[in-house]
C-alpha cells in the first residue's frame, strides 16, 4: 500500500481507518477499536484506577529506503503530524529518506565503590574477563538462540572530584549485550546482577550500582535526505533562500545550547510520538539522545543541515541513540501497539529505529522550514485552532466553521472563538 494518500487529512477518523484496512486487515483494525483494557493495564503498572487516552494518528507520504511507510504517531501537540507528513511528501519527491541502525548493543554498568588501589583492582578485573565471559553465557539462552548475547566486557576507571569534596575513585565494568529486538533493560540488569558476586570475589571490593546505561551510543540510528530547493519555495521566498535559512538555523543551534535544546525538542516530537505508538520507553530514548548531544562537551543539535556546494541541494542528516524494541514490555499486551506495528510493517527493532530516526529528521525539517519562512506560530496555531474552538464549546459540526474564522482573523483566543460561535448560532 502506498503511503501517499491524497486528501487523507480531510477524511473523518473512521474513513481514514477504512483506507488503511487493506494494509492492516480486519484484526489490525480491531486493535484500534479495542484499546487497552483496564484488566491489561492493571497487569502493567501498580495502583491502576483507569486508562488514559492520547490521539493516535497516521503520518503519511513516507518513503524510507525505497519502501512505503505509514507511520503511527501518538502525540497531543497540534501540527506535529501535519508537519511531518508534509515534509515526507517533499522528501519523497526527491527520493525519500535513507536510514540504517547499528546492532542492538546495550551497556550495563557494574560499579565498584571507593577503590583504594585502582591499579590492583583494574588488573584483577581485567585478568578475570575470560572467567566473567564464561559466566555470562547461558544467562539469557533464548536471546543467545536468536543471535544475541554478550558482546564485550570493558573495565573503566572513574574519579569523583569536586572542589572542597573528598576525592573518590571507582572502577566500573561495562557489560555490552546484544539484545536483538528488545529494548533490553531487564536483560542487561539481570546480567550485571548475576555477575556482581563474582566481580566482588575477584576484586575484593564493594559492589555499588548494577544497572543499564540509557546512553546507548553503541546502538545509534542514522537517517539522511537530500532536498531540491525548488520544493521548498513559498509565495514570498525562493527555495534557495529557504534552504540557506534552514542551514543558518542549524548553525545557530550548533553554536548555542539554548537554541539547540528547542531544536532537539522538535526532533524528539517525531521520535517520541513513534516510541509511544509502538510501546517503547520514550523516557529512556530522550535521556540517551540528550546525553549524546553533549559528547563533545557542549550540548549540540541531533541533526545537521547544510547546502551541497555542488548542486545547491539541502542535505539533512541525523544520528541518535535508539533504544527501540519490537518484543517485550507492553508491546504484546497493548492491542493498539500491535496494530501500530502491523501498520508499520517492521521486521525488527533495527528497522523500527531507522524509521523513527527518519521521522525525527522530517519533523526537524518541518520546524526549521516554518521558522525560516512564516514563523512557527502561524502554522502551529492554524492546527491548534480546532482545539481552541472545542474549548469554546463548539460541537464537532461547528468546529470547522469556527476554525476557518479564527484562521482568517489570525486571532486564536478562546474569547474570539466564543464570539464567532455565538454569531454562528444566532444565524
N, C-alpha and C positions, 0 to 999 in steps of 0.2 A: 504494500500500500504506500502510495506517495505521501510524504509529509506536507506536500504543497496542496492545501485545501482552500481554494479561494472563497472568501466570504465566511470562513469558519467563525470569526469573531462576531458576526451578525446573527448567528443562529442562537436560539434558546438552548439551555443546557441539555434538555432531553434529546433535541435533534443533533447536537454535537456528538452525544454518546451513540446515537444511531449511525452517524457517519463513521464512527470508529468500530462499530460492531463487526464489520467484515474482518478487521485486523485482530480483534480481541476474541471473537467467538462468544457464544452465549454465556459460558462460565466466567469469562473475563468481565463481561458487563455486569453479571450478578455480583461480582466483587465490589463494584461501586455502589450497588444498591444496599448491600449488607452492612458495610461499615464495621466498626469494632464493637462487638457486643460487650455488655457490662461484665459478663462472666469471663470473657477473654481478658478484658482489662484488669480484672481482679487477680489474674494469674501473672500479669506483667509487672505491676508495682504494688506498693503497700497502701493500705488505708483508702482504697478506691471508694469514691462516692458517686462518680459519674464519668462520662467521657466528654471530650472537648473537641469540637469540630473546627477545622480550618478549610478555606477554599482549596479544592484540588483541581488544577487547571491543566490543559494540554498546550504546550508550546509547539507550534507547527513550523514547517518550512526548513527544518534542519537537514542538511546533507553533510555527513561526517564520515570520512574515509570512503567516500562514494556510496554510502548507504543511507537510505531514507530513515529518519528517526523522528518519531513523535515523542516528545519528552514530557513526562508528568512533572508538575511543579506544585508544591504545597506552600503557599505564601499568602499573607494577609495584606501586603502592601500593593496599592494600585500602581499600574503602569509597568510593573516588572515583567509580567508575561507578555504584554503587548510589545514592549521594547525588545525583548529577546526574540520574539517571533519575527519582528520587522527586521532586526539585524541578521537573523538567519536567512531571511528572504534576500537581502542584499548580498550576503556571503555566497549563497547558492548560485547566484548569477555570475559569480567569479570563481566557481569551482568548489565552494563549500569549505569545510574545515578539515584539517588533518589532526589526528590525535593518537597518542600512544601512552602506555603506562609501564612503569617498572614492575618487576615481580613483587609479590605482596610480602615484602620483608619488613617485619615489625621488630622493634627493640624492646627488650626487658632490662631493667636495671636492678642489680643486687648490690646494695651498699654495705661497706664495712666502715664502721664509725670510729672516730678518734684513734686513728692508727699512729702509733709512736714511731715505728720503724717502717717507713714506706717501702724502702728498697727490699727489705726482707719479705714483707707481705706480698709485694708485687712478684718477686722471684718465685715464692712458693706457689702462688696462684697460677702464674704462667707455666711453671713446670707441671702443674696438675691439670692443665687444659685437656690433654687426651683422656684422662680419667673422667672429667666432667662431661666431655662429648659422649663418652660411652654411657654415662649415667643418664644423659638426656634422651638417649634412644629408647623408644618404646613408651615414653610418657604420653604421646598422642599417636597411637597406632593407626587410627583411621585417617588422621592428617598425613601421616607418612605414606599410607596406601594411596593417597591421592597426589603424591609427588611433593608434599610439603615436609616440614620438619626443620631440625636445627640446621642453620646455615653457617654460623660463626660464633666464636666467643672472643671478646676483647677485654683487656684489662686497662683501666684508666686510673690516673692519679688526679684528684681534685683537691683544691685548697680553699677553705673559707677564710677570708682575710679582709676585715674591715677596720678602719681606724678606731682605736680605743676598745677593741674587742679581742678576746683570745683567739689566736690562730688555731685552726683545726684542719688536720689532714684526713682525707678519706680515700679509700680505694674502692672503685666501682667496677663490677663485672657486667659488661654488656652482653646480653644473650640475644642473638639475631635469629628469628624464627620465620620461616616461610609459611604463612597462614593460608595460602591459596585463595579461596573465595570468601573467607571470613574476614570480619573486621579484626578479630584476633585478640582482643583484650583478655578474655578469660583464658585463652590458650597460653598467652605469654605469662600471665600472673600465676597460673598453675605450674608452669615450668620453673620459673625463678623461685617459687616457694619450695618446689621439690628439690632444687639444687642447694638451697640455703644451708641445711645442716652439714652437708659435705663441705661446702666452702668454709663454714665456721671451723670444722675439724681440721681442714688443710692449713688454714692460716692462723688459727688460734685467736682470731679477732671476733669482735662483736658484730653480728649482722644487724643492720638497720632496716631500711625500706627494701621491699621486694615488690616491684610494680612495673608495669609497662611505661614507656615514654610515648606521649602523643606527638612528639616531634618526629614524625615518620618520614625522615629525609632519605631513607632507603626505598621509599615507596612513592615516588613522585609521578605525577601525570603531566603531560605536555600537550598543548594544542597550538595550532598555527592557522593563520588566514591571511590571504592577500586580497585587498580590496581595490578595484579600479576606482579612482577618484570620481569618475563620471557618475557612479551610482550614489555618491554622497551629496551631489549638488542639491541645493534648495532654491526656492524662488529668489531669495535675496543674496545667495552666496555660491560662487562656482565651487565645484567639487575639489579642485586643487587647494583652494583656500581652506575648505572644511578639513581636508586631510592634514594640512600643515597645522591647523589649530588643534586637532586631536593629538598630533605628535608633540606640540608645545605643551598641551595639558599634561601629557605623560611626563615630560621633562620637569614640570612643576612638581609632580608627585615624587619623582626620583630625588629631587633636591630637598623636599620639605616633608618631614614626618606628619605635620598637621594636615597637609593635603593628602599624603599617602594613606592615612587612616580612612578618610572618606572615599578615596579612590578604591581601596580594597573592600570597603563595605559594599560598594556597588558590585564588585566581583562576587563577593560571598552571597549577595542577594540571589544570584543564579545557582551557585553551588549548594548553598544551604537548602534551597527550595527542592532541588533534586534529592538531596540527602534525606530530608523529611519524607518526601513522597515515596522513597524506596526503603524506609525503615532503618536508616543509618544514623549514627551518633554524630549529629551536626556540631555538637559542642566540641567533641574531640577533633573534628575536621577544622573547625575555627581555630582552636588552640594551636594546632600544628601549623596551619597556614600563617598565622600571625607571628609565631616564633620563627618560622622560616624566613620571614621578611626581614629579620634582624641579623641574619647570619654574617653580614659584613660590618656589624657594629652600629648601623643606623637602620631604622625602620624604612623599608623601601616598598615600591609597588610590586604586586604579584605579576603584573603584565608588563609588556614592552610594546610601544608603538613608535614606528619610525618610517620615514619615507625612503623607498628604494631609489637611490640616485640614478639607476639605470633606466627606469621606466616611469618613475613618479608614483608607483602604486604604494598604498598604505599597507605596511606589514605589521601584523599583530601576533603576539605570542604570549603564552602563559606557562609557568612551571610552578607546581604547587603540590605539597604532600597530600595524599589522598588515602584515607583510611576507610574506604568503602568495602562493604561486603554484600554478597547475594545469598548467604546462608547464615543461620544462627540468629540470636536475638529475637526481635519481634517480627522478623521477616516472614516466618512461616505461620505466625499467629494472626497477623492482621490481614483480613481479606482484601482491603484496598491496596495495601502494599503489594500483594500478589498480583492484583490486576494491573498495577502500575508497572511492575517488572515485565509482565506479559506485553503490555503496550510498547515498552521499550524494545523488547526482543533481545535482551543482552544474554550472552553466553557465560559470563562470569564477572568477577569483581574488577579485573583489569579493564575490561571493555566498558563497564559502567563508569569507572573512574575517568577514563578518557572522554566519555560523553559529558560528564559533569564539568571537566575542565573546559571543554568547548563551550558549554553553556555559560560558564563564568566569563570566558573571553567575549562572547557575544553580548552578555549583559553589560560588561565594561565598555564595549564599543557603543552601545546604545546610550549610556550615561554620558560618555565623552562627546558623542555627536550632539546630544542635546545641549550640553554645556558650551560647546563650541559655536552653536548657532543661536537658537531661540532662547536658551536658558533652561534650566532644569525644571522650573516651576510650571511653565506653560503646558508641556505635555503631561506632566505628573498630575496637575490639577484638573486637566480635562478628564483623566481617568478617575480621579478622586471625586469628581462632581456627582457621580451616581451615588456614592456613599453619603455625600452631603444631602442630596435630595431625599434619600431614605431617612436620614437623621431628622430632616424637617417634617417627616410624616407622610411622604409621598408613597402611594401604593405602587406595586410593580407596574401597573398600567400607566401610572403618571410619571414614573422616574425619567423616561426618555424625554418627555416634553420639558420637564424642569431642567434636565441636564443641558439640553440644547440652549435654553435661555441663559443658564449660568455661563456656558462657554461663550455665547455671543456677547454678554455684558462683561466678561472677564472678572466677574465678582463671584467668588466661590464660598461666600459666607453662608452659614445656616440661616441667618436673618433674611438674606436675599432669597434663598430658596423658599422660605416660608411665604415671602411676599409673592413670588412667582406662583407658588402653589395656590395661594388664596385667589389670585387673579384667574388662574385656570378654572378653578372650581366655581367661580362666580359667573362664568360664561354660560 
